[in-house]
């Protein structure tokens, strides 16, 4: 039996930022590489836009081994403006009785990244990738939906016209 419970109107949603990728094809941690004129990362733009859009908390999914660099380059800039929380997508996190293959070195993917946040998010949330730019309009659209949805069973996704998203 599936039940739905009403959510508090006006509750600020959370922005879940997936930033645990290894950047193997890129050749490094693109999450913390500067792309803007003053050293901004793509995540900087997403967090700034997320705050402007009405998100009240940022949950970053990262790996332990680059936590210090991530905090220094990214989240330290925003701690005074928005709550920041960390989840760690390590290979053995949240696997229960599943046995980790001995040769597995890469993260498990998006589903696993969201699962490692299960104890950190208790409000409506949206998921973004650390290496994609979404823009304030998209984040405002989803934040508005999440803030005003009527039940826990209401879901949404922001979509893009393909020809507008290709370089």
Secondary structure, DSSP 8 states (H G I E B T S, - for coil): -----B--TT---EEEEE-----TTTTS-GGGS--STTS--HHHHHHHHHHHHT--EEEEEE-GGGHHHHHHHTGGGTTTTSEEEEEE--TTTT-TT----TT--S---HHHHHHTTTTT--S-EEEEETT----HHHHHHHHHHHHH-SBTT--------HHHH--
